[in-house]
């Protein structure tokens, strides 16, 4: 019998530049395990996910707090759930996406949902992720991590857990920082800005409403660090009785002075708080298996400004857009076993507030101009899910009904209702082979930015009368798992109605008002993951993904029907050698085709193909101590993987010239882990 090493089904998750490894997966989702143990390059969850699942890509914005796409979908088209709580970022320019408010050190597992197959979370239009953080344990246990890497990257993380049959407590803290990384050309983040401005001198302009615009870093800040990020998580689980448990948790994230080189502003800080209280009762009866009631609350405080840019030295002064958001909700879930049917029935309610104000040199700008004026989103929903197996055949049927209302201090309010449903079926051809087929429909409402956002020039970029987006999708796949290899191939076809899309004018300049439009579009593609067990000690892992998106018709005044954010064919392959128990050496290649299909009318541009080589060794000295040594991008390649779709406010030197941000060059890192 061949020894099956617990490595991922795909190349990167196989512990090279790999961040995490994958557990056995269900047909509609992928479960990632041992996140904190293996995500050792940085605390950035987006980097860990994009390096682990073929359907996920990363949008590089900075050295930290980057965003993710699932099958080319981002923002509110995908949902992010942390231990049952809903977290939203405050930044309208996506400097603090939901994944940035939790760090890899705190995570136990992640479930990646591909498609509209989650009825428990609001807004799972085209996918989502469900993050489960570490739980407190009995006895006393701990883990200490020390990390160091190129560009003066440093990290210290500590997790302590202990308790008895009645009370268990966990505290986990992390602190990390990094100087500006250098790309393959040897340019820092600041130097990438300088190079872009030198090539586009017309970018430096004088004009209303803020005066001179110059995005370069001031000489005093040319060599400032790229970011500093601190986080702490605490949990207490109390067994009220043998079958009843009270769960309390609190997480605080504090990011300081985060540089966003391809944007016009940087983040002064980003502070979030996440609170959760849950009560769980199990084994109520043979029929009524479990009831769970949870209340959560989160808030995010995020000012972004030109403090470090040359613009602030002119009459323009320091311009700030200070945004704040809160999210609170209640969720009730009930589990039943009814004649071999598993039934989940639940209620879900939430309220989000979002407010933003412009300032100049710390004082209200233009008499108190606001970017978002006290918007509020309320949602109430009921959902159900039914699972059943009949011999070799199984199915999962889900449904969700939502009613939402969005209000604004001065603009029109909007009411939305939607019904979503999905059916996922599986058939076991044999013990080792199965096929699966899924149908799903889900909707998501516009957010306040898309409806109401007001620029500093007092133009309403938002479009107040947007309709909600609906996705109707079909998924088909095949999976085999035997002693020689694992293989999973999956195709999907997604039909998007009233898809919310950002439009620029035909000449590339921003439309004055109402930039967001409802369009119809399709997205289709395929993903493949495979592991081949060459010997008892050698495993070859690979993953590949392809997607294509098209508008049904070009937007008014435009001709390009390509949909934005659709990364081209990408893949990775890794060879892993387990040279002793729990010690693995790996070599990996990541590669991407060039961008041949992109939305040039709305800010995207052709990107070249690229390939990078990574090495990693994770050595277990004993059961209590291991260390990792790795090198990413060994050949120091210069490349960009994130495009320039106009829904982000990026540096623009002309109608079709938007600044691309290069990925890090050669990066050497090490991590020491002590467990007790």
C-alpha positions in Angstrom: 0.0 0.0 0.0 1.5 3.4 -1.0 1.8 5.9 1.8 -0.5 8.8 1.0 1.3 12.0 2.2 -1.2 14.6 3.5 -0.4 17.2 0.9 -2.7 19.3 -1.1 -4.5 18.3 -4.3 -2.8 21.1 -6.0 0.7 22.3 -6.5 1.0 25.3 -4.3 -0.8 23.8 -1.4 1.9 21.2 -1.5 4.2 23.1 0.9 6.4 24.9 -1.6 5.5 28.6 -1.8 2.6 26.7 -0.7 0.7 28.3 2.1 -1.7 25.7 3.2 -2.7 22.1 2.5 -6.0 20.6 1.5 -8.1 18.1 3.3 -10.5 15.7 1.5 -13.0 17.9 -0.3 -16.7 17.8 -1.1 -17.8 18.2 -4.6 -19.1 21.8 -4.2 -16.3 23.1 -2.0 -12.7 22.8 -1.0 -11.6 22.5 2.7 -8.1 23.8 3.5 -6.5 22.6 6.7 -3.5 23.4 8.8 -3.6 27.1 7.7 -1.7 28.5 10.6 1.0 25.8 10.4 1.8 26.3 6.8 1.0 29.9 5.8 4.5 31.2 6.7 5.3 33.7 4.0 3.1 36.4 5.7 -0.2 36.8 7.5 -2.0 37.8 4.3 -4.8 35.4 3.8 -5.3 36.5 0.2 -1.8 35.3 -0.7 -2.3 32.0 1.1 -5.6 31.3 -0.7 -4.5 32.3 -4.1 -1.5 30.0 -3.7 -3.7 27.1 -2.7 -6.8 26.9 -4.8 -6.9 27.0 -8.6 -10.2 28.9 -8.7 -8.8 31.7 -6.5 -6.7 34.6 -7.8 -5.2 37.5 -5.8 -5.5 41.2 -6.6 -2.2 42.7 -5.6 -2.6 46.1 -4.0 0.2 46.2 -1.4 2.5 44.1 0.7 -0.4 43.1 2.8 -4.3 43.2 2.8 -4.7 42.1 -0.8 -8.0 41.0 -2.2 -9.2 37.7 -3.8 -11.3 36.6 -6.8 -13.2 33.4 -7.0 -13.7 32.5 -10.6 -13.2 36.1 -11.6 -15.7 37.4 -9.0 -14.8 39.7 -6.1 -16.2 42.3 -3.7 -19.9 41.6 -2.9 -20.1 38.9 -5.5 -18.4 36.5 -3.0 -19.1 36.1 0.7 -16.7 36.0 3.6 -17.7 34.3 6.8 -15.5 34.1 10.0 -16.8 31.7 12.6 -20.3 32.5 11.5 -19.8 36.3 11.6 -20.0 38.7 8.7 -17.1 41.1 8.3 -17.1 44.1 5.9 -14.3 46.5 5.0 -14.7 50.2 5.2 -12.6 51.3 2.3 -14.4 52.1 -0.9 -11.2 51.5 -2.8 -10.8 48.0 -1.3 -7.7 48.6 0.8 -9.2 46.5 3.6 -11.2 43.6 2.1 -12.9 41.2 4.6 -10.1 38.7 4.4 -7.6 41.3 5.7 -9.4 41.4 9.1 -8.3 37.9 10.0 -4.7 36.6 9.8 -3.4 33.2 8.9 -2.0 32.6 12.4 -5.5 32.5 13.9 -7.1 30.1 11.3 -7.7 26.4 11.7 -9.6 25.6 8.4 -11.1 27.4 5.4 -13.9 26.1 3.3 -13.9 27.6 -0.3 -17.3 27.4 -1.9 -17.3 27.7 -5.7 -20.6 28.7 -7.2 -24.0 29.7 -5.6 -24.1 26.7 -3.3 -24.3 28.3 0.2 -27.7 29.3 1.6 -26.5 30.1 5.1 -24.6 33.3 4.1 -26.1 36.4 2.5 -24.7 37.3 -0.9 -23.0 34.1 -1.9 -23.5 35.0 -5.6 -20.6 33.2 -7.2 -18.7 31.7 -4.3 -17.5 32.4 -0.8 -15.1 31.4 1.9 -16.0 30.2 5.4 -13.1 30.7 7.9 -13.0 28.6 11.1 -10.5 30.0 13.6 -8.7 28.0 16.3 -10.7 26.7 19.2 -9.6 26.5 22.8 -8.5 23.1 24.0 -8.4 21.2 27.3 -5.1 21.0 29.2 -2.4 23.6 28.5 -1.0 23.9 25.0 0.9 26.6 23.1 2.7 27.5 19.9 5.3 30.2 19.2 6.3 31.3 15.7 9.2 33.4 14.6 9.4 34.5 11.0 12.0 36.4 9.0 12.2 37.1 5.3 13.6 39.4 2.6 12.9 43.1 2.7 13.2 43.0 6.5 10.0 41.0 7.0 9.6 40.0 10.7 6.8 38.2 12.4 6.2 36.9 16.0 3.1 34.9 16.8 2.0 33.3 20.1 -1.0 31.1 20.8 -1.9 29.8 24.2 -4.8 27.5 25.0 -6.0 25.7 28.1 -8.9 24.7 30.3 -10.9 21.8 31.7 -14.2 20.2 31.1 -16.1 23.4 32.2 -14.1 26.3 30.8 -11.6 26.5 27.9 -9.7 29.7 26.9 -7.5 30.6 23.9 -5.4 33.7 23.3 -3.6 34.2 20.1 -1.5 37.3 19.1 0.6 38.2 16.2 2.8 41.1 15.1 4.5 41.5 11.8 6.0 44.3 9.6 7.9 44.6 6.4 9.9 47.1 4.4 8.9 47.8 0.8 9.5 44.7 -1.3 11.5 44.9 -4.5 10.3 43.6 -7.8 12.4 41.6 -10.2 13.9 44.8 -11.5 15.1 45.7 -8.0 12.5 48.5 -7.7 10.8 49.2 -4.3 7.2 50.3 -4.1 8.2 53.9 -4.1 10.5 53.4 -7.1 7.7 51.7 -9.0 5.7 55.0 -8.5 8.6 57.1 -9.6 9.1 55.0 -12.7 5.4 55.3 -13.7 5.4 59.1 -13.1 8.6 59.5 -15.2 6.9 57.6 -18.1 3.7 59.7 -17.6 4.7 63.2 -16.6 1.2 64.5 -17.4 0.1 62.7 -14.3 1.3 65.6 -12.2 -1.4 68.2 -12.7 -2.9 71.3 -11.2 -6.6 71.6 -11.0 -9.8 71.5 -8.9 -10.9 70.5 -6.4 -7.7 69.8 -4.5 -5.0 71.6 -6.3 -1.7 70.0 -7.4 -1.7 66.2 -7.8 1.6 64.4 -7.4 1.4 60.7 -6.3 5.2 60.2 -5.6 6.3 59.6 -2.0 8.0 62.5 -0.4 11.8 62.2 0.0 11.4 61.7 3.7 9.2 58.7 3.1 10.9 57.1 0.1 12.2 54.3 2.3 9.4 54.0 4.9 8.2 50.5 5.7 5.4 49.0 3.7 3.2 48.1 6.6 2.9 47.0 10.2 0.1 44.7 11.3 -0.8 43.5 14.8 -3.7 41.2 15.7 -5.1 39.5 18.8 -7.8 36.9 19.2 -9.3 35.6 22.4 -12.0 33.0 23.0 -13.7 31.4 25.9 -15.9 28.3 25.7 -18.1 27.4 28.7 -19.8 24.1 29.1 -23.0 25.1 30.9 -24.1 21.4 30.8 -23.0 18.3 29.0 -25.0 19.3 26.0 -25.0 23.1 26.2 -22.1 25.4 25.4 -21.6 29.2 25.5 -18.9 30.6 23.1 -17.4 34.1 23.5 -14.8 35.5 21.1 -13.1 38.8 20.3 -10.6 39.7 17.5 -8.8 43.0 17.1 -6.8 43.9 14.0 -4.6 46.9 13.8 -2.7 47.8 10.6 -0.6 50.9 10.4 0.9 53.0 7.6 0.1 50.6 4.7 1.5 51.8 1.3 -0.7 51.4 -1.8 1.7 52.4 -4.5 -0.7 52.1 -7.5 -3.4 54.1 -5.7 -3.7 57.8 -5.0 -3.8 57.4 -1.3 -2.3 55.1 1.4 -4.0 53.8 4.6 -3.1 55.8 7.7 -4.4 52.9 9.7 -7.0 50.2 9.6 -8.5 49.0 12.9 -11.2 46.4 13.2 -13.0 44.7 16.1 -15.0 41.5 15.8 -17.2 40.3 18.7 -19.3 37.1 18.8 -21.5 35.4 21.3 -23.0 31.9 20.5 -25.0 29.4 22.4 -25.2 25.8 21.3 -27.5 23.0 22.5 -27.0 19.5 21.1 -28.8 16.2 21.4 -32.1 17.8 22.1 -33.9 14.6 20.9 -33.5 11.8 18.4 -35.2 14.1 15.9 -34.0 17.5 16.9 -30.2 17.3 16.9 -28.9 20.8 17.5 -29.8 24.4 17.9 -27.3 27.3 17.6 -28.0 31.0 18.3 -25.3 33.6 17.5 -25.0 37.3 17.8 -22.1 39.2 16.2 -20.8 42.7 15.8 -17.9 44.2 13.9 -16.6 47.6 13.2 -13.9 49.0 11.0 -12.2 52.4 11.1 -10.2 53.3 8.0 -8.8 56.7 7.0 -6.9 56.8 3.7 -4.9 59.9 2.9 -2.1 61.6 0.8 0.0 62.2 4.0 3.1 60.6 2.5 2.7 61.8 -1.1 4.2 64.9 -2.7 0.7 66.3 -3.2 0.4 67.1 0.5 3.3 69.6 0.2 1.4 71.7 -2.3 -1.7 73.8 -1.8 -3.7 70.6 -2.0 -2.6 69.8 1.5 -3.3 66.4 3.1 -6.5 65.0 1.6 -8.2 62.3 3.7 -11.2 60.1 3.1 -12.1 58.7 6.5 -14.5 55.8 6.3 -16.2 53.7 9.0 -18.5 50.7 8.9 -20.2 48.5 11.3 -21.9 45.1 10.8 -24.1 43.3 13.3 -26.3 40.3 13.0 -28.2 37.4 14.5 -28.3 33.9 13.1 -30.4 30.9 14.4 -29.8 27.4 13.0 -31.6 24.2 13.7 -30.5 20.7 12.7 -32.8 17.7 12.4 -32.5 14.0 11.5 -35.7 12.9 9.9 -35.8 9.4 8.5 -32.2 9.5 7.3 -32.8 13.0 5.9 -30.5 15.7 7.4 -32.4 19.0 7.6 -31.0 22.5 8.4 -33.4 25.4 9.0 -32.4 28.8 9.9 -33.1 32.5 10.3 -30.6 35.2 9.4 -30.7 39.0 10.1 -28.1 41.7 9.8 -27.6 45.5 9.7 -24.6 47.3 8.1 -23.8 51.0 8.5 -21.3 52.8 6.3 -20.2 56.5 6.5 -17.4 58.5 5.0 -16.1 62.0 5.2 -13.5 64.1 3.3 -10.9 66.2 5.1 -8.2 68.6 4.1 -5.4 69.1 6.6 -7.6 67.6 9.3 -10.5 69.9 8.8 -13.8 69.1 7.0 -13.3 69.5 3.2 -15.5 72.0 1.3 -17.9 72.6 4.2 -18.1 68.9 5.2 -18.3 67.0 1.9 -19.1 63.3 2.5 -18.0 60.3 0.5 -20.8 58.1 1.9 -23.6 59.8 3.8 -24.9 57.5 6.6 -26.0 54.6 4.5 -27.7 51.6 6.2 -28.4 48.1 4.9 -30.8 45.8 6.6 -31.4 42.2 5.7 -33.7 39.4 6.9 -33.7 35.9 5.6 -34.9 32.4 6.1 -32.9 29.4 4.7 -33.1 25.6 4.6 -30.9 22.8 3.4 -31.8 19.1 3.0 -29.2 16.2 2.5 -30.0 12.6 1.6 -28.2 9.5 0.3 -29.7 6.7 -1.6 -27.0 4.0 -2.1 -24.6 5.4 -4.7 -26.7 8.5 -5.3 -26.8 11.5 -3.0 -28.2 15.0 -3.2 -28.1 18.3 -1.3 -31.0 20.8 -1.8 -30.9 24.3 -0.4 -33.1 27.4 -0.5 -32.9 31.0 0.8 -35.3 33.9 0.8 -34.0 37.4 1.5 -35.6 40.8 2.1 -33.3 43.8 2.2 -33.6 47.6 2.5 -30.8 50.1 1.8 -31.2 53.8 3.0 -29.1 56.9 2.5 -29.3 60.3 4.3 -30.3 62.2 1.2 -30.7 59.9 -1.8 -33.4 57.4 -2.6 -33.9 54.2 -0.6 -34.1 50.8 -2.2 -35.9 47.6 -1.3 -34.9 44.2 -2.6 -36.3 40.7 -2.3 -34.8 37.5 -3.8 -35.2 33.7 -3.7 -32.2 31.5 -4.2 -32.0 27.7 -4.5 -29.5 25.1 -5.4 -29.3 21.3 -6.1 -26.1 19.4 -6.0 -26.2 15.7 -6.9 -23.5 13.0 -6.8 -23.3 9.5 -8.1 -20.6 7.0 -7.1 -19.7 5.1 -10.2 -17.5 2.9 -8.0 -15.7 3.1 -4.7 -13.0 5.3 -6.3 -15.0 7.3 -8.9 -17.8 9.7 -8.7 -19.5 12.3 -10.9 -21.4 15.3 -9.7 -23.9 17.8 -11.2 -25.1 21.0 -9.6 -27.7 23.7 -10.4 -27.8 27.0 -8.5 -29.4 30.4 -8.3 -28.4 33.2 -6.0 -28.7 37.0 -5.8 -26.8 39.8 -4.2 -27.9 43.4 -3.6 -25.8 46.5 -4.5 -23.7 47.9 -1.7 -23.7 51.5 -0.6 -20.6 52.4 -2.7 -22.2 51.2 -5.9 -25.4 53.1 -5.0 -24.3 56.3 -3.3 -20.5 56.9 -3.4 -19.7 60.6 -3.9 -16.2 61.7 -5.2 -14.2 64.6 -3.7 -15.2 66.5 -6.8 -18.8 66.2 -5.6 -19.8 63.8 -8.4 -22.0 60.8 -7.5 -20.1 57.9 -8.8 -22.7 55.6 -7.4 -25.9 54.8 -9.3 -28.9 54.9 -6.8 -31.3 52.9 -8.9 -29.3 49.7 -9.5 -31.0 46.4 -9.5 -29.7 43.4 -7.6 -27.6 40.8 -9.5 -28.7 37.2 -10.0 -26.5 34.3 -10.9 -27.8 31.1 -12.5 -25.2 28.4 -12.7 -24.5 24.9 -13.8 -21.5 22.8 -12.5 -20.4 19.4 -13.7 -17.5 17.4 -12.6 -15.7 14.1 -12.1 -13.5 12.9 -9.2 -11.4 9.8 -8.7 -9.3 8.8 -5.7 -7.2 5.6 -5.6 -3.8 4.4 -4.4 -2.0 5.8 -7.4 -3.5 9.2 -7.8 -6.3 11.7 -7.1 -8.0 13.7 -9.9 -10.8 16.2 -9.9 -12.0 18.1 -12.9 -14.9 20.6 -12.7 -16.6 22.8 -15.3 -19.1 25.6 -14.8 -21.3 27.9 -16.8 -22.6 31.0 -15.1 -25.4 33.3 -16.4 -25.4 36.8 -14.7 -28.4 39.0 -14.9 -28.2 42.7 -13.9 -24.5 42.2 -13.1 -23.2 45.4 -11.5 -20.4 46.8 -13.6 -18.2 49.9 -13.6 -18.1 51.9 -16.8 -15.6 54.4 -18.2 -16.2 56.7 -21.2 -15.0 55.5 -24.6 -11.9 57.7 -24.3 -10.9 56.1 -21.0 -11.8 59.0 -18.8 -14.2 58.5 -15.9 -17.8 59.2 -16.4 -18.9 62.2 -14.3 -21.7 60.5 -12.5 -23.5 57.1 -12.2 -20.5 55.0 -13.2 -22.1 51.7 -12.2 -24.4 49.9 -14.6 -26.5 46.7 -14.7 -25.5 44.4 -17.5 -26.1 40.8 -18.5 -23.0 38.5 -18.9 -21.8 35.0 -18.9 -18.8 33.4 -17.2 -17.6 29.9 -17.9 -14.5 27.8 -17.2 -12.9 24.7 -15.8 -10.6 23.7 -13.0 -8.5 20.6 -12.5 -6.5 19.4 -9.5 -4.4 16.2 -9.4 -2.0 14.4 -7.1 0.2 11.5 -8.3 1.9 9.2 -5.8 5.1 8.4 -7.6 6.6 6.4 -4.7 6.1 6.1 -1.0 8.1 9.3 -0.6 7.4 11.4 -3.7 4.2 13.1 -4.7 3.5 15.2 -7.8 0.8 17.8 -7.3 -0.7 20.0 -10.0 -3.6 22.4 -10.5 -4.9 24.4 -13.4 -7.8 26.8 -14.0 -9.3 28.7 -16.9 -12.2 31.1 -17.1 -13.7 33.4 -19.7 -16.2 36.2 -19.2 -18.3 38.0 -21.8 -20.9 40.7 -21.7 -24.1 40.0 -23.7 -23.5 43.3 -25.4 -21.0 46.1 -25.1 -21.8 49.0 -22.9 -23.2 52.2 -24.4 -20.4 54.0 -26.3 -18.1 51.0 -26.1 -17.2 48.0 -28.3 -15.3 45.6 -26.0 -17.5 42.7 -24.8 -14.8 41.1 -22.6 -15.7 40.9 -18.9 -13.1 42.3 -16.5 -11.2 40.4 -13.8 -11.0 37.2 -15.9 -7.5 35.9 -15.4 -6.1 33.7 -18.2 -5.1 30.1 -18.1 -3.0 29.5 -15.0 -1.4 26.4 -13.5 1.2 25.0 -11.2 3.0 21.8 -10.6 5.1 20.7 -7.7 7.3 17.7 -6.7 7.3 16.9 -3.0 9.8 14.6 -1.3 9.1 13.4 2.3 12.6 12.6 3.4 11.6 11.7 6.9 8.5 11.8 9.0 6.8 15.2 8.7 9.7 16.7 6.8 9.2 17.7 3.2 11.3 19.3 0.5 9.4 20.7 -2.5 10.1 22.4 -5.8 7.3 24.1 -7.7 6.6 26.1 -10.9 3.7 28.5 -11.1 2.8 29.9 -14.6 0.2 32.0 -16.3 -0.6 32.7 -19.9 -0.8 36.3 -21.1 -4.0 38.3 -20.9 -5.5 38.0 -24.4 -9.1 38.7 -23.3 -9.5 41.9 -21.2 -11.8 44.9 -21.0 -9.7 47.6 -22.6 -12.7 50.0 -22.6 -12.8 49.9 -18.8 -9.2 50.2 -17.9 -7.7 46.7 -18.3 -4.6 46.1 -20.4 -2.6 43.2 -21.9 -0.3 41.5 -19.4 2.5 39.2 -20.4 2.8 35.5 -19.6 5.0 34.6 -16.7 6.5 31.6 -14.8 8.2 31.5 -11.4 10.2 28.8 -9.6 9.8 28.2 -5.9 11.6 26.0 -3.4 10.7 25.0 0.2 11.9 22.7 2.9 10.0 22.1 6.1 12.1 20.2 8.5 10.7 18.6 11.7 13.5 18.4 14.3 11.1 16.7 16.7 7.4 16.8 17.5 7.8 20.1 19.3 10.0 22.0 17.0 10.2 22.5 13.2 11.6 25.1 10.9 10.9 26.2 7.3 13.3 27.6 4.7 11.9 28.8 1.4 12.7 30.8 -1.7 9.9 32.2 -3.9 10.6 33.5 -7.4 14.1 32.1 -7.4 14.9 33.5 -10.8 13.9 37.0 -9.8 11.3 37.4 -12.5 9.5 40.7 -13.1 5.8 40.2 -13.6 2.3 41.5 -12.8 -0.6 39.2 -12.1 -3.3 41.8 -11.3 -4.9 43.9 -14.0 -6.3 47.4 -13.8 -10.1 47.3 -14.1 -11.5 50.8 -13.5 -13.6 49.9 -10.5 -10.5 50.6 -8.4 -9.1 54.1 -8.3 -5.6 53.7 -9.6 -2.9 56.0 -10.9 -3.7 56.9 -14.5 -1.4 58.7 -16.8 -3.6 58.7 -19.9 -6.7 57.3 -21.5 -5.4 53.7 -21.6 -2.3 53.8 -19.4 -2.9 52.7 -15.8 -0.2 51.8 -13.4 0.5 48.1 -13.0 1.9 46.9 -9.7 4.7 44.3 -10.1 4.9 41.2 -7.8 7.8 40.7 -5.4 11.1 39.5 -6.8 13.2 36.9 -5.2 12.0 36.3 -1.7 13.8 34.3 0.9 12.0 33.4 4.1 12.3 31.2 7.2 10.0 30.3 10.0 10.6 28.6 13.4 7.8 27.0 15.2 7.8 25.7 18.8 4.9 23.7 20.2 4.2 22.6 23.8 
